[in-house]
Amino acid sequence: EDRAEHLASSSCSTDRKSIVEGAFSNDGRLLGLRINQLENVGAYLRPPEPSTLYRTHGNLNGPYDVRDIAVHNEVVVTNQMPTGLNRGFGGPQYYFPLQRLMHEAAKQLGIDPLELQLRNLVRPSSTPYECASGAVFDGGDFPATLSHAASLADYGALVRQRDRARARGELSGIGISVSVESSASSLAYVNVALPAGGGGNDKSGGIASATISADPGGRIVLRLPTLPAGQGHETALSQIIADELGVAPDDIDVVTSIDTNMSDWSITSGNYANRFSSADSNAAVLAARKMAAKFRRLAAAKLECHPDDIELSDGRARVKGRNIDISLKRLASWAHWDSSQLPPGESGGFTEMATFTPDSLLPPDREGRVPSSLSTTLMCDIAAVRISPDTGHVTVESYTSVHDAGRLINPALVEGQVRGGFAHGLGAALMERISYDFQGQLLTGTFADYLCPTAQDIPPITLGHVAFPTDRNELGSRGLGDGSSMNAPAAIANAVGDAIGRADLTLPLTPSRTWSYLNGIDPEQPREATKERERQPGDIWTQPHTARAGELVGEGEALLPKPPSEVWQALFNVEGLKGIIPGCRELEEPEPDHFRAKIVVAIAGMRTAYDARLELSDKEEPLSLRFSGDATGSLGHGRGEAAIRLEPAPQGRTLLHYRYRAQVGGRVASVGHRMLGGVVNLLANQFFSGLARQLDPSAGKAGLLDRLRFFWKYAKAMTGR
């Protein structure tokens, strides 16, 4: 698989159209929600879809205390890229419309958005809070967490700055997003998508397992059936195990892998759904505590005391209050080398396995309510933006994010997770989109057209944490692997909506889309208008030369060293053309004004042969002609038309004007129209340079400067810049 194939057909997040309605009291209390969701899962369903839609069903209320909720879901398949796991996994799609609702409700009610949020958040006195759709908020103080975020952001100062900017005629806005991130998902929510009463609706739970061992030399190895992707699991686990055993983190080897023939895996094993902090790490703790207990028993036998009198520290087992100890390495060696002399009931070797089995992850009840996760993390984000009225570019001027992740296992790793999640969310808010034209051709097949945030695009962010440990696991920790990927799109969209005064927004808020909103234009309307325009034939010279959806258009001119009559003759010299058309392998004229050719072209590293057919028309010798045709190859196809006009120029030369319009499809179209346009212009320049040399061989080869210009154009064409 190459990059073009990956960008065209691997996997993307689901596309969702949502209509969310809310009923509010006059004082701003959220009384009920009506939710309609249409989920596009692409070409076909594949596991774990449609779980993206149902992951948030356990807490359709979001972070709010609201009991009356109606929801209607539809899932459709289309001719687009199939969907799959993506950071946030349904959270960004759900919280975007919910938080837009809260922002617009605040505006209509005349209540500050921060105040409206605070009035509706679940109160700490209500926890554990059972949501109407089944999830349980296991603890925390939601209002205090949001208030801490407002304090860190200096919300009052942001409001004053926004108001002063507006007084100067600037577009400035503030947005808030509050969401609940689930940790350690239950298998139970998979049942929600199954027919009621259907067979096999008995999925629940979310177990995690870990195995720890000490070899004959005392080296400690922890094995966990998970596959980390840069989250620092090894660092965190070595720290956790070291604390339990009283050794240095460097004395711990962590092995993270899943081999179904070798690993102690289960259905829920793996690196997803924030399982590490809430489940996997706790299985490791349980295994380490089993090992620590065995170390104490063996040490007690050697040191002639009770196991409760043994403490583990600095790699040794010590008797409390006495200056007597033994190294853990020696105890491990004893269990391997002299196992027959172990205390009664002790097994030889030094391997312990533990399984963490949450007892709260039950199956759905008769009403379909499901406790979808082990624990929950509250996330509160506040964004301030400025928008250019000339370009529609959105600048994030301030961003604050506060999370309640319970006990933080490793604060440095936590910060990395949150910052990475914010970058992901920023891309979703302002840049990233899989886009197709109305004919189904992919328009974002390269990174020249599919834009991702880079380091220079990420604004500074202020991070904060509150810590209300959960009682659902051994460590008191909650997950935050999704970071601000769920909140950033909604917070930034709320800020943009606040700045431009628009309720209905679609992500991503690219400069062109935001500019369209500012100027009262529907960003999607030009795509539909081109359908009507395409049905209207006309002269390529008189029609507006602008690209319709999915089209390549271009024009240019070339100064040739001979008069129009000689240029005209050269354009019909088959043998001569064969030598100057880039990549031409065959060219013939089976009948007048009809040509067939085989041309080899490389575009973005994809090289293949195309069979082309060409028909000439509207010939006015020696002034103008028009031609149309098509080409097909293993990597794609195209069809189009072009026109050439010849004008006499001083000193017996000719000024040739050309225009073209083409549609391209297949895999080659996935490289994007920007790059394709650059390649077409490059090939046109090559052709006319060759034609000029054919007309006047005395012109010789291009000089060094001309060759440098050629390679510069080539590099620009290849990079799409």
HUSUL-V307799 format. One line per field, one symbol per residue. ss: DSSP state (H for helix, E for strand, L for the rest). phi: phi as a letter, one per 30 degrees, with the letter a starting at -180 (. if undefined). psi: psi as a letter, one per 20 degrees, with the letter a starting at -180 (. if undefined). A space follows every 50 residues. Layout:
BEGIN
ss = ???
phi = ???
psi = ???
END
This chain:
BEGIN
ss = LLHHHHHHHLLELLEEEEEEEEEELLLLLEEEEEEEEEEELLLLLLLLLL HHHHHHHHHLLLLELLLEEEEEEEEELLLLLLELLLLLLLHHHHHHHHHH HHHHHHHHHLLLHHHHHHHHELLHHHLLEELLLLLEELLLLHHHHHHHHH HHHLHHHHHHHHHHHHHLLLEEEEEEEEEEEEEEELHHHHHHHLLLLLLL LLLLLLLEEEEEEELLLLLEEEEELLLLLLLLHHHHHHHHHHHHHLLLHH HEEEEELLLLLLLLLLLLLLLLLLHHHHHHHHHHHHHHHHHHHHHHHHHH HHHLLLHHHEEEELLEEEELLLLLEEEHHHHHHHHHHLHHHLLLLLLLLL EEEEEELLLLLLLLLLLLLLLLEEEEEEEEEEEEEEELLLLLLEEEEEEE EEEELELLLLHHHHHHHHHHHHHHHHHHHHLLLLLELLLLLELLLLLLLL LLLLHHHLLLLEEEEELLLLLLLLLLELLLLLHHHLLHHHHHHHHHHHHH LLLLLLLLLLHHHHHHHHLLLLLLHHHHHHHHHHLLLLLLLLLLLLLLLL EEEEEEEEEELLLHHHHHHHHLLHHHHHHHLLLEEEEEEEELLEEEEEEE EEELLEEEEEEEEEEEEEEELLLEEEEEEEEEELLEEEEEEEEEEEEEEL LLEEEEEEEEEEEEELHHHHHLHHHHHHHHHHHHHHHHHHHHHHHLHHHL LLLHHHHHHHHHHHHHHHHLL
phi = .cddddddbdabddcbcbbccbcbddcjddcabbbbbccccidadbecdc dedcddddbddiccdbccbcbbbbcbcbccedcadbejhjdedddedddd eddddedddiceeddddddcdddddcddccdecjdbddljbddddddddd dddheeddddddddddddidcbabbbbbbccdbhdddddddddcediddi dbcaiadbbabbbbdecjdcbccbdabdbjdiedddddddddddcibded dcccccabbdcbddcbecdkcahhddddbeddddddddddddddeddddd ddchbdeddcbcahibccdeibcbaadddddddedcdbddcdeeicddib bbbbbcbdccccdedddidbddadbbcdbbbbbbbbbdddcidccdcabb bbbccidddbedddddddddddeddddddbbdadbbddciddcbcbddcc ccdcedddddbccbbcbcedcdbdciccdbddhcddceedddddddeddc icdcbbcdddedddddedcicdeddedddddddddcdadddcdecbddei ccbaaaabccdbdedddedddcdedddedcdeidcbabbdaeibbbbbbc bcbhiccacbccbbbcahdbdccaabbblbbbadclaabababbbcbdbe iicbcccbbbbbcbbidddddjdddddddddddddddddddddddbeddi ddddddddddddddddddcic
psi = prhggghhjfqrqqpppqopqqpqrhjjpohrqppppopojbhqpqpjqk hhhihjhhmiicjqnphoppppqqpqqakrpqrbpqphmhghhghghghh ghghggghikqphgggghhiqpqhiiqppoqhjhqpoiarnghhghhggh ghimgghggggghgghhjjqoqrpqqpprppqpmqqihihhhiqqpjrqj lkprrmqqqqpqqprhjjppppppmrnqljikggggghgghghhikrqhi jpppooqooiihqmrahjqrnrkkhghhfghhghggghhgghhgghghhh hhjlaqhiipqpqkjqpqppjqmprqqhhhgggghghlhijqqpipqram ppqqponpiimrrqahjjppnirgrqpppoqpqprqpphhijpppohppp ppqnkbppgohghggggggghggghgghhigppoqqrijjppilirjhho pqprhiiorqqpqrqqonqqjirhijqrqkhicjhhhgggggghgghhhi kpgoqpqqmrgggghgghjkpohighghhhgghhioqrphhhqpmqprpj qpqrraqpoqjrrhghgghhijnghghhiippjphqpqnhrpjpqqqppp qpplioprqpoqqppqrlpnplgqrqqqarqqrhjarqqaqrqppppqqq kkrpopqqqqpqpprahhiiiqhggghhgghghghgghghgghhhnhiha qqrgghhggghghgggghij.
END
